[in-house]
Amino acid sequence: DQRQEIYIEKIKTLVDDSQINTLNVMIMQVPCCGGLLQLTKTAVDSAQRKVPVKLTIVGIEGNILSEEWV
């Protein structure tokens, strides 16, 4: 996507203003979804509050393939 800074700012605001305790990024196993995790990491790194990020990868049939803290 173009203008990724808009997404980064929205995630950063979510972390800072909503006062969430964790953030779970759920993506499909296909390669194009990996960008969402990178956007999230960038946003969390630039946020004032620090929250742990959990990555959940979903298979093409809807099953959970893996979960890990990143």
MMTF fields as JSON, N, C-alpha, C and O atoms, coordinates in Angstrom:
{
  "mmtfVersion": "1.0.0",
  "mmtfProducer": "UNKNOWN",
  "numBonds": 279,
  "numAtoms": 280,
  "numGroups": 70,
  "numChains": 1,
  "numModels": 1,
  "chainsPerModel": [1],
  "groupsPerChain": [70],
  "chainIdList": ["A"],
  "bondAtomList": [4, 2, 8, 6, 12, 10, 16, 14, 20, 18, 24, 22, 28, 26, 32, 30, 36, 34, 40, 38, 44, 42, 48, 46, 52, 50, 56, 54, 60, 58, 64, 62, 68, 66, 72, 70, 76, 74, 80, 78, 84, 82, 88, 86, 92, 90, 96, 94, 100, 98, 104, 102, 108, 106, 112, 110, 116, 114, 120, 118, 124, 122, 128, 126, 132, 130, 136, 134, 140, 138, 144, 142, 148, 146, 152, 150, 156, 154, 160, 158, 164, 162, 168, 166, 172, 170, 176, 174, 180, 178, 184, 182, 188, 186, 192, 190, 196, 194, 200, 198, 204, 202, 208, 206, 212, 210, 216, 214, 220, 218, 224, 222, 228, 226, 232, 230, 236, 234, 240, 238, 244, 242, 248, 246, 252, 250, 256, 254, 260, 258, 264, 262, 268, 266, 272, 270, 276, 274],
  "bondOrderList": [1, 1, 1, 1, 1, 1, 1, 1, 1, 1, 1, 1, 1, 1, 1, 1, 1, 1, 1, 1, 1, 1, 1, 1, 1, 1, 1, 1, 1, 1, 1, 1, 1, 1, 1, 1, 1, 1, 1, 1, 1, 1, 1, 1, 1, 1, 1, 1, 1, 1, 1, 1, 1, 1, 1, 1, 1, 1, 1, 1, 1, 1, 1, 1, 1, 1, 1, 1, 1],
  "groupList": [{"groupName": "ASP", "atomNameList": ["N", "CA", "C", "O"], "elementList": ["N", "C", "C", "O"], "formalChargeList": [0, 0, 0, 0], "bondAtomList": [1, 0, 2, 1, 3, 2], "bondOrderList": [1, 1, 2], "singleLetterCode": "D", "chemCompType": "L-PEPTIDE LINKING"}, {"groupName": "GLN", "atomNameList": ["N", "CA", "C", "O"], "elementList": ["N", "C", "C", "O"], "formalChargeList": [0, 0, 0, 0], "bondAtomList": [1, 0, 2, 1, 3, 2], "bondOrderList": [1, 1, 2], "singleLetterCode": "Q", "chemCompType": "L-PEPTIDE LINKING"}, {"groupName": "ARG", "atomNameList": ["N", "CA", "C", "O"], "elementList": ["N", "C", "C", "O"], "formalChargeList": [0, 0, 0, 0], "bondAtomList": [1, 0, 2, 1, 3, 2], "bondOrderList": [1, 1, 2], "singleLetterCode": "R", "chemCompType": "L-PEPTIDE LINKING"}, {"groupName": "GLU", "atomNameList": ["N", "CA", "C", "O"], "elementList": ["N", "C", "C", "O"], "formalChargeList": [0, 0, 0, 0], "bondAtomList": [1, 0, 2, 1, 3, 2], "bondOrderList": [1, 1, 2], "singleLetterCode": "E", "chemCompType": "L-PEPTIDE LINKING"}, {"groupName": "ILE", "atomNameList": ["N", "CA", "C", "O"], "elementList": ["N", "C", "C", "O"], "formalChargeList": [0, 0, 0, 0], "bondAtomList": [1, 0, 2, 1, 3, 2], "bondOrderList": [1, 1, 2], "singleLetterCode": "I", "chemCompType": "L-PEPTIDE LINKING"}, {"groupName": "TYR", "atomNameList": ["N", "CA", "C", "O"], "elementList": ["N", "C", "C", "O"], "formalChargeList": [0, 0, 0, 0], "bondAtomList": [1, 0, 2, 1, 3, 2], "bondOrderList": [1, 1, 2], "singleLetterCode": "Y", "chemCompType": "L-PEPTIDE LINKING"}, {"groupName": "LYS", "atomNameList": ["N", "CA", "C", "O"], "elementList": ["N", "C", "C", "O"], "formalChargeList": [0, 0, 0, 0], "bondAtomList": [1, 0, 2, 1, 3, 2], "bondOrderList": [1, 1, 2], "singleLetterCode": "K", "chemCompType": "L-PEPTIDE LINKING"}, {"groupName": "THR", "atomNameList": ["N", "CA", "C", "O"], "elementList": ["N", "C", "C", "O"], "formalChargeList": [0, 0, 0, 0], "bondAtomList": [1, 0, 2, 1, 3, 2], "bondOrderList": [1, 1, 2], "singleLetterCode": "T", "chemCompType": "L-PEPTIDE LINKING"}, {"groupName": "LEU", "atomNameList": ["N", "CA", "C", "O"], "elementList": ["N", "C", "C", "O"], "formalChargeList": [0, 0, 0, 0], "bondAtomList": [1, 0, 2, 1, 3, 2], "bondOrderList": [1, 1, 2], "singleLetterCode": "L", "chemCompType": "L-PEPTIDE LINKING"}, {"groupName": "VAL", "atomNameList": ["N", "CA", "C", "O"], "elementList": ["N", "C", "C", "O"], "formalChargeList": [0, 0, 0, 0], "bondAtomList": [1, 0, 2, 1, 3, 2], "bondOrderList": [1, 1, 2], "singleLetterCode": "V", "chemCompType": "L-PEPTIDE LINKING"}, {"groupName": "SER", "atomNameList": ["N", "CA", "C", "O"], "elementList": ["N", "C", "C", "O"], "formalChargeList": [0, 0, 0, 0], "bondAtomList": [1, 0, 2, 1, 3, 2], "bondOrderList": [1, 1, 2], "singleLetterCode": "S", "chemCompType": "L-PEPTIDE LINKING"}, {"groupName": "ASN", "atomNameList": ["N", "CA", "C", "O"], "elementList": ["N", "C", "C", "O"], "formalChargeList": [0, 0, 0, 0], "bondAtomList": [1, 0, 2, 1, 3, 2], "bondOrderList": [1, 1, 2], "singleLetterCode": "N", "chemCompType": "L-PEPTIDE LINKING"}, {"groupName": "MET", "atomNameList": ["N", "CA", "C", "O"], "elementList": ["N", "C", "C", "O"], "formalChargeList": [0, 0, 0, 0], "bondAtomList": [1, 0, 2, 1, 3, 2], "bondOrderList": [1, 1, 2], "singleLetterCode": "M", "chemCompType": "L-PEPTIDE LINKING"}, {"groupName": "PRO", "atomNameList": ["N", "CA", "C", "O"], "elementList": ["N", "C", "C", "O"], "formalChargeList": [0, 0, 0, 0], "bondAtomList": [1, 0, 2, 1, 3, 2], "bondOrderList": [1, 1, 2], "singleLetterCode": "P", "chemCompType": "L-PEPTIDE LINKING"}, {"groupName": "CYS", "atomNameList": ["N", "CA", "C", "O"], "elementList": ["N", "C", "C", "O"], "formalChargeList": [0, 0, 0, 0], "bondAtomList": [1, 0, 2, 1, 3, 2], "bondOrderList": [1, 1, 2], "singleLetterCode": "C", "chemCompType": "L-PEPTIDE LINKING"}, {"groupName": "GLY", "atomNameList": ["N", "CA", "C", "O"], "elementList": ["N", "C", "C", "O"], "formalChargeList": [0, 0, 0, 0], "bondAtomList": [1, 0, 2, 1, 3, 2], "bondOrderList": [1, 1, 2], "singleLetterCode": "G", "chemCompType": "PEPTIDE LINKING"}, {"groupName": "ALA", "atomNameList": ["N", "CA", "C", "O"], "elementList": ["N", "C", "C", "O"], "formalChargeList": [0, 0, 0, 0], "bondAtomList": [1, 0, 2, 1, 3, 2], "bondOrderList": [1, 1, 2], "singleLetterCode": "A", "chemCompType": "L-PEPTIDE LINKING"}, {"groupName": "TRP", "atomNameList": ["N", "CA", "C", "O"], "elementList": ["N", "C", "C", "O"], "formalChargeList": [0, 0, 0, 0], "bondAtomList": [1, 0, 2, 1, 3, 2], "bondOrderList": [1, 1, 2], "singleLetterCode": "W", "chemCompType": "L-PEPTIDE LINKING"}],
  "groupTypeList": [0, 1, 2, 1, 3, 4, 5, 4, 3, 6, 4, 6, 7, 8, 9, 0, 0, 10, 1, 4, 11, 7, 8, 11, 9, 12, 4, 12, 1, 9, 13, 14, 14, 15, 15, 8, 8, 1, 8, 7, 6, 7, 16, 9, 0, 10, 16, 1, 2, 6, 9, 13, 9, 6, 8, 7, 4, 9, 15, 4, 3, 15, 11, 4, 8, 10, 3, 3, 17, 9],
  "groupIdList": [1, 2, 3, 4, 5, 6, 7, 8, 9, 10, 11, 12, 13, 14, 15, 16, 17, 18, 19, 20, 21, 22, 23, 24, 25, 26, 27, 28, 29, 30, 31, 32, 33, 34, 35, 36, 37, 38, 39, 40, 41, 42, 43, 44, 45, 46, 47, 48, 49, 50, 51, 52, 53, 54, 55, 56, 57, 58, 59, 60, 61, 62, 63, 64, 65, 66, 67, 68, 69, 70],
  "secStructList": [7, 7, 7, 2, 2, 2, 2, 2, 2, 2, 2, 2, 2, 2, 2, 2, 2, 1, 7, 7, 1, 7, 3, 3, 3, 3, 3, 3, 1, 1, 4, 4, 4, 2, 2, 2, 2, 2, 2, 2, 2, 2, 2, 2, 2, 2, 1, 1, 1, 7, 7, 7, 3, 3, 3, 3, 3, 3, 7, 6, 6, 1, 7, 3, 3, 3, 3, 3, 3, 7],
  "xCoordList": [0.828, 0.0, 0.865, 1.98, 0.34, 0.983, 0.504, -0.512, 1.242, 0.887, 0.754, -0.202, 1.703, 1.681, 1.759, 1.362, 2.27, 2.372, 1.008, 0.921, -0.04, -1.393, -1.734, -2.263, -1.435, -1.701, -0.831, -1.297, 0.425, 1.335, 0.809, 0.809, 0.366, -0.16, -1.429, -1.616, -2.294, -3.52, -3.201, -3.813, -2.252, -1.881, -1.194, -1.45, -0.33, 0.346, -0.675, -0.552, -1.677, -2.732, -3.522, -3.883, -3.786, -4.481, -3.699, -4.277, -2.407, -1.568, -1.544, -1.726, -1.323, -1.166, -2.477, -2.541, -3.508, -4.744, -5.744, -6.487, -5.774, -6.752, -6.261, -7.033, -4.991, -4.376, -4.581, -4.917, -4.372, -4.457, -3.253, -2.226, -3.374, -2.286, -1.472, -0.292, -2.083, -1.398, -2.018, -3.116, -1.295, -1.799, -1.582, -0.461, -2.643, -2.564, -2.736, -3.769, -1.714, -1.759, -2.066, -1.321, -3.156, -3.557, -3.442, -4.075, -2.625, -2.429, -2.614, -2.519, -2.88, -2.947, -1.546, -0.625, -1.377, -0.064, 0.496, 1.64, -0.259, 0.198, 1.211, 1.109, 2.181, 3.28, 2.856, 3.519, 1.787, 1.414, 0.968, 0.938, 0.627, 0.136, 1.249, 0.972, 2.483, 3.588, 3.809, 4.377, 3.374, 3.538, 2.796, 3.236, 1.678, 0.903, 1.705, 1.653, 2.434, 3.265, 4.353, 4.625, 4.97, 6.025, 5.465, 6.093, 4.29, 3.645, 3.386, 3.627, 2.897, 2.578, 3.833, 3.823, 4.902, 6.154, 6.67, 7.118, 6.603, 7.041, 6.215, 6.761, 4.904, 4.01, 4.245, 4.318, 4.363, 4.567, 5.915, 6.021, 6.928, 8.246, 8.231, 9.008, 7.354, 7.299, 6.253, 6.16, 5.474, 4.46, 5.118, 6.217, 4.433, 4.938, 4.813, 5.713, 3.697, 3.48, 4.09, 4.092, 4.593, 5.161, 4.221, 3.906, 3.782, 2.904, 3.483, 4.087, 3.302, 3.756, 2.853, 1.654, 3.462, 2.732, 2.778, 3.842, 1.61, 1.501, 1.105, 0.192, 1.784, 1.485, 0.766, 1.245, -0.385, -1.135, -1.212, -1.653, -0.778, -0.83, -1.941, -1.987, -2.832, -3.999, -3.787, -3.368, -4.076, -3.958, -5.076, -6.049, -4.927, -5.92, -7.264, -8.267, -7.29, -8.551, -9.121, -10.119, -8.48, -9.001, -8.427, -8.822, -7.516, -6.938, -5.745, -5.068, -5.502, -4.373, -3.11, -3.013, -2.144, -0.903, 0.159, 0.919, 0.206, 1.187, 0.804, 0.079, 1.313, 1.164, 2.492, 3.083, 2.96, 4.215, 4.248, 3.644, 4.958, 5.185, 6.353, 7.395, 6.186, 7.254, 7.776, 8.678],
  "yCoordList": [-1.193, 0.0, 1.246, 1.254, 2.272, 3.574, 4.268, 3.895, 5.268, 6.082, 5.244, 5.393, 4.385, 3.503, 4.275, 3.766, 5.504, 6.297, 6.547, 6.752, 6.529, 6.687, 5.495, 5.672, 4.288, 3.089, 3.067, 2.7, 3.456, 3.476, 4.434, 4.103, 5.606, 6.601, 6.096, 6.329, 5.409, 4.872, 3.81, 3.79, 2.935, 1.891, 2.523, 2.132, 3.488, 4.2, 4.868, 4.792, 5.518, 6.156, 5.125, 5.373, 3.989, 2.909, 2.513, 2.361, 2.347, 1.947, 3.033, 2.743, 4.282, 5.367, 5.828, 6.029, 5.996, 6.598, 5.593, 5.913, 4.409, 3.42, 2.67, 1.963, 2.818, 2.184, 0.671, 0.083, 0.057, -1.394, -2.01, -1.351, -3.252, -3.927, -4.834, -5.069, -5.341, -6.17, -5.892, -5.346, -6.277, -6.131, -7.446, -7.952, -7.999, -9.258, -8.976, -8.462, -9.318, -9.163, -10.541, -11.497, -10.628, -11.899, -11.772, -10.914, -12.64, -12.607, -14.008, -15.007, -14.054, -15.344, -15.775, -14.959, -17.032, -17.589, -17.142, -17.468, -16.422, -15.984, -14.841, -14.049, -14.751, -13.788, -12.32, -11.526, -11.951, -10.533, -9.98, -8.762, -10.817, -10.351, -9.944, -9.319, -10.276, -9.973, -8.49, -8.098, -7.669, -6.223, -5.65, -4.665, -6.252, -5.774, -5.892, -5.0, -6.974, -7.138, -6.073, -5.509, -5.793, -4.775, -3.396, -2.633, -3.067, -1.794, -1.691, -0.651, -2.77, -2.799, -2.619, -1.859, -3.307, -3.17, -1.731, -1.187, -1.13, 0.259, 1.186, 2.065, 0.994, 1.832, 1.643, 2.621, 0.407, 0.13, 0.683, 1.206, 0.577, 1.108, 2.625, 3.179, 3.297, 4.763, 5.274, 6.48, 4.378, 4.778, 5.127, 4.662, 5.95, 6.308, 5.133, 4.873, 4.432, 3.263, 2.051, 1.952, 1.155, -0.082, -1.237, -1.483, -1.937, -3.094, -4.276, -4.098, -5.475, -6.65, -6.923, -6.644, -7.474, -7.789, -9.296, -9.913, -9.871, -11.299, -11.496, -10.836, -12.391, -12.706, -14.045, -15.05, -14.046, -15.273, -15.462, -14.572, -16.638, -16.939, -17.955, -19.012, -17.609, -18.426, -19.077, -18.417, -20.362, -21.086, -20.725, -20.074, -21.152, -20.806, -21.486, -21.105, -22.481, -23.132, -22.633, -23.161, -21.609, -20.996, -21.543, -21.103, -22.479, -23.044, -22.188, -21.566, -22.171, -21.448, -22.273, -23.41, -21.693, -22.393, -22.123, -23.019, -20.893, -20.574, -19.301, -18.453, -19.191, -17.987, -17.751, -18.675, -16.515, -16.185, -14.709, -13.879, -14.393, -13.013, -12.494, -13.144, -11.318, -10.76, -9.461, -8.848],
  "zCoordList": [0.0, 0.0, 0.0, 0.522, -0.582, -0.497, 0.772, 1.358, 1.176, 2.347, 3.614, 4.376, 3.82, 4.986, 6.295, 7.344, 6.237, 7.458, 8.108, 9.318, 7.308, 7.859, 8.75, 9.847, 8.285, 9.082, 10.33, 11.409, 10.187, 11.33, 12.396, 13.582, 11.986, 12.931, 13.628, 14.822, 12.888, 13.501, 14.552, 15.62, 14.255, 15.227, 16.427, 17.566, 16.184, 17.272, 18.186, 19.408, 17.61, 18.394, 19.193, 20.344, 18.6, 19.308, 20.555, 21.631, 20.413, 21.543, 22.609, 23.791, 22.205, 23.162, 23.791, 25.004, 22.995, 23.497, 24.052, 24.98, 23.513, 23.975, 25.201, 25.85, 25.52, 26.676, 26.691, 27.72, 25.531, 25.442, 26.161, 26.325, 26.581, 27.281, 26.365, 26.622, 25.31, 24.321, 22.956, 22.853, 21.923, 20.565, 19.838, 19.786, 19.281, 18.553, 17.07, 16.641, 16.287, 14.836, 14.256, 14.47, 13.529, 12.933, 11.42, 10.805, 10.83, 9.382, 8.813, 9.526, 7.512, 6.833, 6.456, 6.448, 6.148, 5.85, 4.501, 4.182, 3.719, 2.4, 2.551, 3.487, 1.645, 1.789, 1.862, 2.53, 1.2, 1.151, 2.502, 2.675, 3.446, 4.739, 5.697, 6.72, 5.397, 6.297, 6.524, 7.543, 5.601, 5.749, 6.934, 7.525, 7.287, 8.432, 9.724, 10.571, 9.876, 11.065, 11.102, 12.162, 9.981, 9.945, 10.273, 11.008, 9.736, 10.06, 11.559, 12.172, 12.134, 13.554, 14.402, 15.37, 14.048, 14.796, 14.743, 15.752, 13.571, 13.425, 14.301, 14.967, 14.303, 15.097, 16.59, 17.334, 17.029, 18.451, 18.909, 20.018, 18.08, 18.428, 18.578, 19.356, 17.842, 17.914, 18.908, 19.136, 19.495, 20.478, 21.805, 22.111, 22.584, 23.913, 24.875, 25.674, 24.79, 25.644, 24.958, 23.731, 25.741, 25.2, 25.531, 26.696, 24.499, 24.685, 23.921, 22.864, 24.448, 23.709, 22.502, 22.523, 21.456, 20.22, 20.016, 20.06, 19.793, 19.528, 18.07, 17.573, 17.399, 15.997, 15.93, 16.456, 15.278, 15.029, 13.525, 12.799, 13.059, 11.628, 11.39, 12.02, 10.468, 10.153, 8.79, 7.839, 8.701, 7.444, 6.486, 6.864, 5.252, 4.228, 4.464, 3.86, 5.333, 5.675, 7.001, 7.491, 7.583, 8.798, 10.094, 11.174, 10.012, 11.23, 11.683, 10.865, 13.001, 13.557, 13.34, 13.804, 12.633, 12.348, 13.414, 13.781, 13.905, 14.937, 15.663, 15.144, 16.88, 17.69, 18.379, 18.94, 18.338, 19.005, 19.36, 18.68, 20.43, 20.801, 19.994, 19.911, 19.396, 18.558, 19.138, 18.568]
}
